[in-house]
Amino acid sequence: WHTCELCPPAIERAGEGNGEIRITKNGITYAAPQLIWHYVTAHQYRPPQAFIDAVLNSLKVETPEHSD
């Protein structure tokens, strides 16, 4: 497990995760820790614009194209 190093130690389980998410767009695969949502919402982290664009334009998991 990875614990967020930016959260004060007194906050129990403020940010923990053990996975990675991957987004592929235009032949480029971007990887980010599962905690990226925590970093964005709790610490105002802004990922690189190319990652943001890939996330916003990625296929929805429910679509047949995603499973291809």
C-alpha positions in Angstrom: 0.0 0.0 0.0 1.1 3.5 -0.7 0.1 6.3 1.8 -0.1 9.9 0.6 3.0 11.7 1.8 1.3 15.1 1.5 -1.4 14.4 4.1 -0.6 15.1 7.8 0.1 11.8 9.7 -2.7 12.5 12.1 -5.3 12.0 9.4 -6.0 8.3 9.4 -6.3 6.7 6.0 -6.5 10.1 4.3 -5.0 8.8 1.1 -4.1 5.2 0.5 -4.0 3.1 -2.6 -2.2 0.2 -4.2 -3.0 0.3 -7.8 -2.3 2.0 -11.1 -4.7 3.3 -13.8 -3.7 3.3 -17.4 -5.3 5.4 -20.2 -4.4 4.9 -23.8 -5.1 7.5 -26.4 -3.6 7.8 -29.9 -1.2 5.0 -29.3 0.2 6.5 -26.1 -0.4 4.8 -22.7 -0.4 7.1 -19.7 0.0 5.6 -16.2 -1.0 7.1 -12.9 -1.3 5.9 -9.3 -4.7 5.0 -8.1 -4.4 7.9 -5.7 -4.4 10.5 -8.5 -8.0 11.4 -7.7 -6.9 12.0 -4.1 -4.0 14.2 -5.2 -6.2 16.2 -7.5 -9.1 16.8 -5.0 -7.2 17.0 -1.8 -4.0 18.7 -2.9 -4.9 20.6 -6.1 -2.5 18.5 -8.2 -2.9 19.1 -11.9 -1.7 16.3 -14.1 -0.1 17.1 -17.5 -2.6 18.4 -20.1 -1.9 15.4 -22.3 -3.0 13.0 -19.5 -6.1 15.1 -18.9 -7.0 15.1 -22.6 -6.5 11.4 -22.8 -8.8 10.8 -19.7 -11.5 13.1 -21.1 -11.5 11.5 -24.5 -11.0 7.9 -23.5 -13.5 5.2 -24.2 -16.1 4.3 -21.6 -15.5 1.0 -20.0 -19.0 -0.2 -20.9 -18.4 0.2 -24.7 -17.6 -2.7 -27.0 -14.7 -0.6 -28.4 -13.1 -0.6 -24.9 -12.8 -4.4 -24.8 -11.1 -4.5 -28.2 
